[in-house]
Amino acid sequence: MGVADWVRPEIGAMAGYQPGEQPAPGERVIKLNTNENPHPVPAEVLGAIREAAAAETLRRYPSPDAGAVRESAARAYGLAPDQVVVGNGSDDLLTMLLRTFVGPGAHVVAPAPTYSLYDTLTRIQGGTYREVPWGVGGSLLTRAITDADPALVFLTRPNAPFGFACDLGQVAALCRAVDAPVVLDEAYADFADDNGLGLLAEHPNLIVTRTFSKGFSLAGLRLGLGFAHPEVAEQLHKVRDSYNVDALAQAGAKAALDHLDAFRPNIEAVRQERARLTQALRQRGFGVADSQANFVFARVPDGDGAPWYRALKERGILVRHFPAEELAEGLRISVGTAEENDTLLTALDAIAEG
Ligand SMILES: Cc1ncc(COP(=O)(O)O)c(C=O)c1O
């Protein structure tokens, strides 16, 4: 007998989620591989985190349900506090959703390609993950989704890794058509033209998740928000780890939500650089779809992304290359600062020249 015999078969059989590469602290790289925000955290938010890092706060447990954060989030987004659940990153909310709605054998359905953590979390629950294709132009194949008999549906909007945003009218129609919770993963919504929060009032089976890792430059703090019908939120709280969001993260989250305007210039800068980068890549022969997120997916001119990924890495620039067949011909590139994007473009020119 050994570990292989003791471990649950679902866990033994799975590879585990593969996060993007994180360089060692102090290593000098241009990091365009995990869609962080290249701009600094506003001073108001850093100040609140520093203030919370005091012996008396750290000695005690934090608020179990992050009450003050939920109130600030409700105010910021025009909802009620009992519609808000706070997570240790939005990944934590995805875990809560799986724990709440997916038991052994149940189906989780998502239009793909999409965020590969959904598959991992489904396997951990002993559920079955079923991908359906996106329709033409990023539309939803509602019939394919309902036919897959979901216990839970994931829609990533804007989508990863391509960056398009499916039509909100179709999201509403799917909520009506499916007898299951629909999770709208809005990790990248801060960079998009619109979002699905307005659909919550009409659709009690809709759950919207957000992260502080992208728009708010706080990936290291690990914070996410879930917005749902109060009855759904109540169930999510039951499966939450007791003190899932630490005291520093709660202080940072509250300050961020109370100072949303402080983030707008950073978000606008990313949107402007996204447009410039898209244009510059197209001029160089890359196939780039319009993106509503803080990254672009660029099909390389010769159709094989792997050598480009390696050549960029040799020059100290990290981007993401996914070996899966339908993604292997491109690179997912996070939008950096103007300077970082210029360095990237210069490097791509040098690689193209061989
Ligand atoms: C679609 C999507 N959802 C969720 C997350 C997780 O974000 P967080 O850092 O809040 O856990 C990511 C991170 O890259 C993502 O791409």
The ligand as an ORCA input file, in Angstrom:
! r2SCAN-3c Opt
* xyz 0 1
  C     -11.017     33.708    -16.609
  C     -10.331     33.807    -15.294
  N     -11.034     33.644    -14.170
  C     -10.448     33.710    -12.966
  C      -9.103     33.958    -12.834
  C      -8.491     33.933    -11.469
  O      -8.269     35.151    -10.908
  P      -7.829     35.312     -9.410
  O      -6.446     35.855     -9.450
  O      -8.817     36.275     -8.832
  O      -7.921     33.987     -8.713
  C      -8.321     34.137    -13.976
  C      -6.871     34.371    -13.841
  O      -6.099     34.455    -14.736
  C      -8.954     34.052    -15.239
  O      -8.248     34.180    -16.364
*
